[in-house]
């Protein structure tokens, strides 16, 4: 029983940012000990604070945070030193330093790290005016060490790889597209509106799933950039943006078909007598659902050529009733676009070409 609780507890801690907190803790501890040993400082709080503030979830985010934090501190020092040395009286210099540092802190590049511009400027101003250059150098050295240890811990201590969430989001999107296509097939056979079968918010659900997949894909690729873990290199090939774009295009065509059937629920029946169009069209929708669910970046589904042949038979002019071709074309056009997207050639890994010797040219013996 306790063995079952431990993985659940670890998973909950991981979801709450436990790995990030652990990296920040290690970075702060290493910074504190290093500053105490090398700089002979009893309470190196500045370095520990810097290490904690720059550690983010991914390596890219940590590098960005470290850059902005360092830029904010550097701007604060550059603003404060001239004001402390040349502005008289001291209150005038302080006012100039605060005014300039607050203006620089509002720069969009710094983000919320702009707060460190006036903070560092005030500390620098006080130390320079008080003739304590050694303490200022120690303070800046602590910040540099904190940034260095924060970067090192983010890169080396099992950086986060968010590939599983992206894979789950893509799987949910595939499954939802397939279910909606099956629901559209049921709507065609029953001559009902898709909203009565799939629900009134089925288009919103599809858009939400697509947005979630795009967000998860972006986060996954960000987590794998500059990531030294072998897991990141192995899973990079599974998360292809071309698969997501294909699924997005198919989702758009599914929505277009559903809107057409919502406005004309009998469009598949009024174009041709009997079930000459309804039954094949419903089967084509289900086959497209199968192909969409199998869209994973490899070869297309084996049923895709048969689906395109069925689509060509439905588009054949000889089977069309004169004067009633408009509903057919409106219903078939989105499916044709979806099948075209699913038929796109899969990316192939580059192969190494070997130069063959000319069989007619004798090789030179050494």
C-alpha positions in Angstrom: 0.0 0.0 0.0 2.8 2.4 0.9 4.5 1.4 -2.4 1.5 2.5 -4.3 1.3 5.8 -2.5 4.9 6.8 -3.2 4.7 7.1 -7.0 1.4 9.1 -6.6 3.1 11.4 -4.2 6.1 11.8 -6.5 3.9 12.5 -9.4 2.0 15.2 -7.4 5.2 16.8 -6.3 6.4 16.8 -10.0 3.2 18.4 -11.1 3.5 21.1 -8.4 7.0 22.1 -9.7 9.0 19.9 -7.4 11.9 19.4 -10.0 12.2 23.1 -10.5 12.2 23.7 -6.7 14.9 21.0 -6.3 17.1 22.6 -8.9 16.7 26.0 -7.4 17.5 24.6 -3.9 20.7 23.0 -5.1 21.7 26.1 -7.0 21.2 28.3 -4.0 23.1 25.9 -1.7 26.1 25.7 -4.0 26.1 29.4 -4.5 26.0 30.0 -0.7 28.9 27.6 0.0 31.0 28.8 -2.9 30.6 32.5 -1.9 31.4 31.6 1.7 34.6 29.8 0.7 35.9 32.0 -2.1 34.6 35.4 -1.2 34.8 34.9 2.6 31.2 36.3 3.0 29.2 35.2 6.0 25.8 35.7 4.5 25.9 35.7 0.7 22.2 36.3 0.3 22.6 38.2 -3.0 24.1 35.1 -4.8 21.5 32.7 -3.4 18.6 35.1 -4.4 20.0 35.3 -7.9 20.3 31.5 -8.2 16.7 31.1 -7.0 15.2 33.8 -9.3 16.7 32.6 -12.6 15.9 28.9 -12.3 12.9 28.1 -14.5 11.2 25.0 -15.8 13.2 24.6 -19.1 16.7 25.4 -20.1 15.7 28.0 -22.6 13.5 29.8 -20.0 16.4 29.7 -17.5 18.8 31.2 -20.0 16.3 33.9 -20.9 15.7 34.7 -17.2 19.5 34.8 -16.5 20.0 37.2 -19.4 17.3 39.6 -18.3 18.3 39.4 -14.6 22.0 40.1 -15.5 20.9 43.0 -17.8 18.8 44.5 -15.1 21.6 44.4 -12.5 24.1 45.7 -15.1 21.9 48.6 -16.0 21.4 49.4 -12.3 25.2 49.6 -11.8 25.8 51.7 -14.8 23.1 54.2 -13.8 24.2 54.4 -10.1 27.9 54.9 -10.4 27.9 58.2 -12.3 25.2 59.5 -10.1 27.0 58.6 -7.0 30.4 60.0 -8.1 29.5 63.2 -9.9 26.0 64.4 -8.7 26.0 66.8 -5.8 24.4 67.1 -3.3 23.6 63.5 -2.5 19.8 63.9 -2.7 20.0 65.2 -6.2 22.1 62.2 -7.3 19.7 59.8 -5.6 16.7 61.4 -7.3 18.5 61.2 -10.7 19.5 57.5 -10.2 16.0 56.5 -9.0 14.3 58.3 -11.9 16.6 56.9 -14.6 16.5 53.3 -13.1 12.7 53.3 -12.9 12.5 54.4 -16.5 14.8 51.6 -17.6 13.0 49.1 -15.5 9.9 49.6 -17.7 11.6 48.3 -20.8 9.7 45.4 -22.3 12.8 43.2 -22.7 13.4 43.0 -18.9 9.9 41.9 -18.0 9.4 41.5 -14.3 13.1 41.4 -13.9 13.1 45.1 -14.5 12.5 45.4 -10.7 16.2 44.7 -10.2 17.3 47.8 -12.1 16.3 50.3 -9.3 17.1 47.7 -6.6 20.7 47.3 -7.8 21.0 51.0 -8.5 20.1 51.9 -4.9 22.5 49.3 -3.5 25.3 50.5 -5.8 24.6 54.1 -5.0 24.8 53.5 -1.3 28.0 51.5 -1.5 29.7 54.0 -3.8 28.7 57.0 -1.8 29.8 55.3 1.4 33.2 54.5 -0.1 32.8 50.8 0.0 34.0 49.6 -3.4 35.1 46.2 -2.0 31.6 45.4 -0.8 30.2 46.4 -4.2 32.6 44.1 -6.0 31.7 41.3 -3.6 28.0 41.9 -4.1 28.4 41.7 -7.9 30.5 38.6 -7.6 27.8 36.9 -5.6 25.3 37.7 -8.3 27.6 36.3 -11.0 28.1 33.1 -9.1 24.4 32.7 -8.5 23.6 33.1 -12.1 26.3 30.7 -13.1 25.1 28.0 -10.6 21.5 28.5 -11.6 22.4 27.9 -15.3 24.5 24.9 -14.5 21.8 23.3 -12.4 19.2 23.9 -15.0 21.3 22.3 -17.7 22.8 19.4 -15.8 20.2 18.4 -13.2 17.7 16.5 -15.2 16.1 19.3 -17.2 12.4 19.0 -17.9 11.2 17.3 -21.1 7.5 18.0 -21.8 7.1 15.4 -24.6 4.5 13.3 -22.9 2.0 16.1 -22.5 2.4 17.0 -26.2 1.9 13.4 -27.2 -1.2 13.1 -25.2 -2.6 16.3 -26.6 -1.9 15.1 -30.2 -3.6 11.8 -29.4 -6.6 13.5 -27.9 -6.8 15.7 -31.1 -6.6 12.6 -33.4 -9.3 10.8 -31.4 -11.6 13.8 -31.3 -11.3 14.3 -35.1 -12.0 10.7 -35.7 -15.1 10.8 -33.4 -16.4 13.9 -35.1 -16.0 12.3 -38.5 -17.9 9.2 -37.3 -20.6 11.5 -35.8 -20.9 13.2 -39.2 -21.3 9.9 -40.8 -24.1 9.0 -38.4 -25.7 12.4 -39.1 -25.7 11.7 -42.8 -27.3 8.3 -42.4 -30.0 9.6 -40.0 -30.6 12.8 -41.9 -30.1 14.8 -38.7 -28.0 17.8 -37.8 -24.5 17.0 -36.4 -25.1 19.2 -33.4 -27.9 16.7 -32.3 -25.4 13.8 -32.4 -22.1 15.5 -31.4 -23.5 18.1 -29.1 -24.1 21.8 -29.6 -20.5 22.7 -28.7 -18.7 20.2 -30.9 -16.9 22.8 -32.9 -15.7 24.6 -29.8 -14.4 21.3 -28.4 -12.5 20.7 -31.6 -11.0 24.2 -31.5 -10.1 23.8 -27.8 -8.3 20.5 -28.5 -6.4 22.1 -31.4 -5.3 25.0 -29.3 -4.2 22.7 -26.5 -2.2 20.6 -28.9 -0.4 23.6 -30.3 0.4 25.0 -26.9 1.7 21.6 -25.7 3.7 21.2 -28.9 5.4 24.6 -28.4 6.1 23.8 -24.8 7.6 20.4 -25.7 9.9 21.8 -28.3 11.0 24.6 -26.0 11.8 22.0 -23.3 13.9 20.0 -25.8 16.0 23.0 -27.0 19.5 22.9 -25.5 18.5 19.9 -23.5 21.3 17.4 -22.9 19.1 14.5 -21.8 19.0 11.6 -24.3 15.2 11.5 -23.8 14.9 14.9 -25.5 16.8 13.7 -28.6 14.8 10.5 -28.9 11.4 12.2 -28.6 12.2 15.1 -30.9 11.3 13.1 -34.0 7.9 12.1 -32.6 6.7 15.7 -32.3 6.7 16.9 -35.8 5.0 20.3 -36.5 3.9 19.0 -39.9 1.7 16.4 -38.2 0.1 19.1 -36.1 -0.5 21.3 -39.2 -2.0 18.3 -41.0 -4.4 17.6 -38.2 -5.2 21.3 -38.0 -6.1 21.4 -41.7 -8.2 18.2 -41.3 -10.0 19.7 -38.3 -10.9 22.8 -40.4 -12.4 20.6 -43.1 -14.3 18.6 -40.6 -15.8 21.9 -39.2 -16.7 23.0 -42.7 -18.5 19.7 -43.4 -20.3 19.9 -40.1 -21.5 23.5 -40.7 -22.8 22.5 -44.2 -24.7 19.5 -42.7 -26.0 21.7 -39.9 -27.5 24.1 -42.4 -28.6 21.4 -44.9 -29.1 18.1 -43.0 -30.6 16.5 -46.1 -27.9 17.7 -48.5 -26.5 14.2 -48.9 -30.0 12.8 -49.8 -31.4 15.4 -52.0 -28.5 15.3 -54.5 -29.2 11.7 -55.7 -32.1 9.4 -55.3 -32.1 6.7 -52.7 -28.8 5.7 -51.1 -26.6 6.1 -54.2 -24.8 8.9 -52.5 -25.6 8.7 -48.8 -24.2 5.3 -48.0 -20.9 5.7 -49.9 -20.5 9.2 -48.4 -20.9 7.9 -44.9 -18.4 5.1 -45.5 -16.0 7.7 -46.9 -16.4 9.8 -43.7 -15.6 6.8 -41.6 -12.6 5.9 -43.7 -11.3 9.5 -43.4 -11.7 9.2 -39.7 -9.5 6.1 -39.7 -6.9 7.8 -41.8 -6.9 10.9 -39.5 -6.5 8.8 -36.4 -3.5 7.1 -38.0 -1.8 10.4 -38.9 1.4 10.1 -36.8 4.2 11.2 -39.1 4.9 7.9 -40.8 3.4 6.4 -43.8 -0.3 7.2 -44.6 -2.9 4.7 -43.7 -3.3 1.8 -46.2 -7.0 2.7 -46.6 -6.1 6.2 -47.9 -5.8 5.2 -51.6 -9.1 3.4 -51.5 -10.7 6.5 -49.9 -9.4 8.6 -52.7 -10.8 6.2 -55.3 -14.2 6.2 -53.6 -14.1 10.0 -53.6 -13.3 9.9 -57.3 -16.2 7.6 -58.0 -18.6 9.9 -56.1 -17.3 12.9 -58.1 -17.8 11.0 -61.4 -20.1 13.1 -63.7 -21.9 10.0 -65.0 -23.4 9.2 -61.6 -24.8 12.7 -61.0 -28.4 13.5 -61.4 -28.9 16.5 -63.8 -29.6 19.8 -62.0 -28.7 18.4 -58.5 -25.0 18.5 -58.4 -24.4 21.5 -56.0 -24.9 19.6 -52.7 -22.6 16.9 -53.9 -19.7 19.3 -54.6 -20.2 21.2 -51.4 -20.0 18.0 -49.4 -17.2 16.4 -51.3 -14.9 19.5 -51.5 -13.9 19.5 -47.7 -13.3 15.7 -47.8 -11.1 16.1 -50.9 -9.1 18.7 -49.1 -8.8 16.6 -46.0 -7.6 13.5 -47.9 -5.1 15.7 -49.8 -3.7 16.8 -46.5 -3.5 13.3 -45.2 -1.8 12.1 -48.4 1.1 14.4 -48.1 4.4 12.5 -48.3 5.9 11.7 -44.9 9.3 13.1 -44.1 12.1 10.7 -44.7 15.3 10.6 -42.8 18.3 11.7 -44.9 20.3 8.7 -46.2 23.9 8.7 -46.8 24.7 8.3 -50.5 27.5 6.0 -51.5 29.4 6.7 -54.6 29.6 3.7 -56.9 32.6 2.9 -59.0 32.2 3.0 -62.7 32.0 -0.6 -63.8 33.5 0.2 -67.2 36.6 1.9 -65.7 39.2 -0.4 -64.3 40.4 0.3 -60.8 44.0 1.3 -60.3 46.0 -1.3 -58.4 48.4 -0.1 -55.9 
